[in-house]
Amino acid sequence: MDFLNVIKEPITSELADFIELFNRSLTHEDGMLSQALTHIRQRAGKRMRPMLILLMARNFGRVNGQTLYAAVGLELLHTASLVHDDVVDESSERRGQASVNATYDNKVAVLVGDYILSTALLNVAKTGNQQIVEYLAELGRTLSNGEILQLTNIQNQEISEEVYYQVIKQKTAALFEACAGIGALSAGASAEAVEAAKKFGQNLGIIFQIRDDIFDYYDSKEIGKPTGNDMSEGKLTLPVIYALRNTSYESMQKLARKVKNGTVNPDEIAVLVDFAKQSGGIEYAEKRMWEFHEECRKFISSYVSDADIHRSLQAYLDFVIERNS
């Protein structure tokens, strides 16, 4: 099945309106800023988050000006956070292209990220909806807190599945939660429906991140990052956390501590990756994904009555769990 075409089908014209408004927001006449913004526009990605906002608005009413400005504001906030993350992580690539900090330098990247963040606030202000403005502002705080929590967790010697989910909920899942919640809010959904949409988005985001983490245990050019990249950055993800918590190999615990201390080498990472696979870590992570998938299906069954939107959201959910990049 061509998941992306099925997802887009009920929102084709609305998505075109979003893209036009988003590109206009990331356009500037001045030389270096213009070049940097053009560079960022060219790596647009699949538009998964904006599509979720539009689908939620369509499900609970219609896509209106509030929806579009909120979608642009949220996507710009996410874009700004990625530009800043690349500086923090000293990343040289983003989606297969040179990062802004690699193309220019850290000073330019931080300033460009600040400009995009301000543009996000300008767009969300145009919704004229105080709840949406507050929600997006709170999202910015949550994302920053998630990054700090992740850095703190790297230094924490405890290996905890609970903390793993705490980090996800304040990073990837927070974005999906906001998309679903803001989409529903912009269409005038009831408070109960907005909360249900937010929970759907959070579960969707958790699935998305676990799938991303599983990719790290396999070598694939499509994915665009080397095997064990998370561990080289000091991060222990669900497959290896499960393996470590359910076996008693002191040698593996020792390697895990080296990951957190930043002293692990590529050969040791390869040993940990193989250990996670052999100890059922991948199967456990996939099992957890399907459990969150079932929770998402319950929302679609309960809150989505339109057949086209139902099909689209189901395709969205299936794509997130079955994608290979």
C-alpha positions in Angstrom: 0.0 0.0 0.0 1.2 3.5 -0.8 0.6 4.8 2.8 1.6 8.4 2.1 -0.9 8.9 -0.8 -3.7 7.4 1.3 -2.8 9.7 4.2 -2.9 12.8 2.0 -6.0 12.0 0.1 -8.6 13.8 2.3 -6.4 16.8 2.9 -4.8 17.4 -0.5 -5.8 21.1 -1.0 -5.3 21.9 2.7 -1.8 20.4 2.6 -1.0 22.6 -0.4 -2.2 25.6 1.5 0.1 24.7 4.4 3.1 24.2 2.2 2.6 27.6 0.5 2.3 29.3 3.9 5.2 27.4 5.4 7.5 28.2 2.5 6.5 31.9 2.6 7.4 32.0 6.3 10.8 30.5 5.6 11.7 33.1 2.9 13.9 36.2 3.4 15.5 38.8 1.1 18.8 39.2 3.0 21.8 37.2 1.6 23.1 34.7 4.3 19.7 34.4 6.1 18.0 33.8 2.7 20.5 31.1 1.8 20.2 29.4 5.2 16.4 29.4 5.0 16.4 28.1 1.5 18.8 25.3 2.6 16.3 24.3 5.3 13.3 24.5 3.0 14.9 22.0 0.7 14.9 19.3 3.3 11.2 19.4 4.0 10.7 15.7 4.7 7.3 13.9 4.6 5.3 16.5 6.5 4.0 13.9 8.9 3.3 16.3 11.7 1.5 18.9 9.7 -0.6 16.2 8.1 -1.7 15.0 11.5 -2.8 18.5 12.5 -4.8 18.8 9.3 -6.4 15.4 9.6 -7.4 16.0 13.2 -9.0 19.3 12.2 -10.9 17.6 9.4 -12.0 14.9 11.7 -13.5 17.3 14.3 -14.7 20.0 11.9 -12.7 21.7 9.1 -9.3 23.1 8.4 -9.5 26.9 8.9 -7.1 29.8 9.3 -6.4 28.9 12.9 -5.4 25.3 11.8 -3.0 26.5 9.1 -1.3 29.1 11.2 -1.0 26.7 14.1 0.4 24.0 11.8 3.0 26.4 10.4 3.9 27.6 13.9 4.3 24.1 15.2 6.4 22.9 12.2 8.6 26.0 12.5 9.1 25.4 16.3 10.1 21.8 15.4 12.5 23.1 12.7 14.1 25.6 15.0 14.6 22.8 17.6 16.4 20.6 15.0 18.7 23.4 14.0 19.6 24.0 17.6 19.9 20.3 18.3 22.5 19.9 15.5 24.6 22.5 17.2 24.3 20.8 20.6 25.0 17.3 19.1 27.7 18.7 16.8 25.9 16.9 13.9 27.2 17.5 10.4 24.1 16.0 8.6 20.3 16.3 8.8 18.1 14.2 6.5 21.1 13.4 4.3 22.1 17.0 3.8 24.7 19.1 5.5 23.4 20.7 8.7 23.2 24.5 9.0 26.0 24.5 11.5 28.2 22.4 9.1 27.4 24.6 6.1 28.0 27.9 8.0 29.0 27.7 11.7 27.5 27.4 15.1 26.9 31.1 15.6 25.0 31.4 12.3 23.0 28.2 13.1 22.0 29.4 16.6 20.9 32.8 15.1 19.0 31.1 12.2 17.3 28.8 14.8 16.3 31.9 16.8 14.9 33.6 13.7 12.8 30.5 12.9 11.6 30.2 16.5 10.4 33.9 16.4 8.7 33.2 13.1 6.9 30.3 14.7 5.6 32.6 17.5 4.5 35.1 14.9 2.5 32.5 13.1 0.9 31.0 16.2 -0.1 34.5 17.3 -2.0 34.9 14.1 -4.4 32.1 15.2 -5.9 34.6 17.6 -6.6 31.6 19.9 -5.1 32.0 23.4 -5.3 28.2 24.1 -3.3 27.4 21.0 -0.7 30.1 21.8 -0.3 28.8 25.3 -0.1 25.2 24.1 2.7 26.0 21.6 4.6 28.0 24.1 4.4 25.1 26.6 5.5 22.7 23.9 8.7 24.7 23.4 9.4 24.4 27.2 8.6 20.7 27.1 11.0 20.0 24.2 13.8 21.9 25.9 13.2 20.1 29.1 13.2 16.8 27.2 16.6 17.5 25.8 18.0 18.4 29.2 16.4 15.3 30.7 18.1 13.2 28.0 21.5 14.8 28.7 21.0 14.2 32.5 20.0 10.6 31.8 23.2 10.0 29.9 25.1 10.9 33.1 22.8 8.8 35.3 24.2 5.3 35.8 20.7 3.8 36.4 19.3 2.0 33.4 15.5 2.5 33.4 12.8 1.8 30.9 10.6 4.3 32.9 13.1 7.1 32.3 13.3 6.1 28.6 9.6 6.8 28.2 9.9 10.0 30.2 12.4 11.3 27.7 10.3 10.2 24.7 7.2 11.8 26.1 9.0 15.1 26.4 10.6 15.0 22.9 9.1 13.0 20.0 5.8 12.2 21.6 5.2 15.8 22.8 5.3 16.9 19.1 2.8 14.4 17.9 0.6 15.0 21.0 0.6 18.7 20.2 -0.2 18.1 16.5 -3.2 16.0 17.4 -4.4 18.3 20.2 -4.0 21.6 18.4 -5.6 20.1 15.2 -8.7 19.1 17.3 -8.7 22.4 19.2 -8.6 24.5 16.1 -11.7 22.8 14.8 -13.7 23.4 18.0 -13.6 19.9 19.4 -14.8 19.3 23.0 -12.4 19.3 25.9 -12.8 15.5 26.1 -12.1 15.0 22.4 -9.0 17.2 22.6 -7.7 15.2 25.5 -8.4 11.9 23.6 -6.6 13.3 20.5 -3.6 14.3 22.6 -3.3 10.8 24.0 -3.6 9.4 20.5 -0.8 11.7 19.4 1.4 10.8 22.4 1.0 7.1 21.7 1.7 7.7 18.0 4.9 9.6 18.9 6.1 6.8 21.2 5.6 4.3 18.4 7.5 6.6 16.0 10.5 6.9 18.4 10.7 3.2 19.3 10.7 2.4 15.5 13.5 5.0 15.1 15.4 3.3 17.9 15.1 -0.1 16.4 16.6 1.2 13.2 19.8 1.9 15.1 20.4 -1.8 15.5 20.6 -2.4 11.8 22.9 -1.1 9.1 20.9 0.5 6.3 21.7 3.2 3.8 18.0 4.2 3.7 18.0 5.1 7.3 21.1 7.3 6.9 22.9 6.7 10.2 25.4 4.1 11.2 24.5 1.1 13.4 24.9 1.9 17.1 24.9 5.7 16.5 22.7 6.2 19.6 25.1 4.4 21.8 28.0 6.4 20.5 26.1 9.4 21.7 25.7 7.9 25.2 22.0 6.8 24.7 20.7 3.4 25.7 17.4 2.7 23.9 14.6 0.2 24.5 16.0 -3.0 22.9 19.3 -2.9 24.9 17.5 -1.6 28.1 15.3 -4.7 28.0 18.2 -7.0 27.4 20.2 -5.5 30.3 17.2 -5.6 32.7 16.4 -9.2 31.9 19.8 -10.9 31.9 22.6 -10.9 34.4 25.7 -10.5 32.3 28.1 -8.2 34.3 30.2 -7.8 31.2 27.3 -6.3 29.3 26.4 -4.0 32.3 30.0 -2.9 32.2 29.8 -2.0 28.5 26.5 -0.2 29.2 28.2 2.0 31.8 30.9 2.7 29.3 28.2 3.9 26.8 26.9 6.3 29.5 30.5 7.5 30.4 31.2 8.1 26.7 34.2 5.8 26.7 32.8 2.9 24.6 34.5 2.1 21.3 32.9 0.9 18.0 33.7 -2.8 18.7 32.1 -2.7 22.1 29.0 -1.0 20.6 28.8 -3.9 18.1 28.9 -6.4 21.0 26.1 -4.6 22.8 24.0 -4.4 19.6 24.4 -8.1 19.0 23.6 -8.8 22.7 20.4 -6.8 22.5 19.3 -8.8 19.4 20.2 -12.2 20.9 18.5 -11.4 24.2 15.1 -10.6 22.6 15.4 -6.8 22.8 14.1 -6.2 19.3 11.1 -8.5 19.8 10.3 -6.8 23.1 10.5 -3.3 21.5 8.2 -4.4 18.6 5.8 -5.9 21.1 5.6 -2.6 23.0 5.0 -0.8 19.7 2.0 -3.0 18.8 0.6 -2.4 22.3 0.7 1.4 21.7 -0.7 0.7 18.2 -3.7 -1.0 19.7 -4.4 2.1 21.9 -4.3 4.3 18.8 -6.7 2.0 17.0 -9.2 2.4 19.9 -9.1 6.2 19.4 -9.8 5.9 15.7 -12.7 3.5 16.3 -14.2 5.7 19.0 -13.7 9.2 17.6 -13.4 9.0 13.8 -16.7 8.5 11.9 -15.8 9.8 8.4 -14.7 6.9 6.3 -12.0 8.8 4.4 -10.5 10.3 7.5 -10.7 6.8 9.2 -8.8 5.2 6.3 -6.3 8.0 6.3 -5.5 7.9 10.0 -5.3 4.1 10.0 -2.8 4.4 7.1 -0.9 7.0 9.1 -0.7 4.7 12.1 0.3 1.7 10.0 3.0 3.8 8.2 4.5 4.9 11.5 4.9 1.4 12.7 5.8 -0.3 9.4 8.1 2.3 7.8 11.7 1.4 6.9 13.2 4.9 7.1 
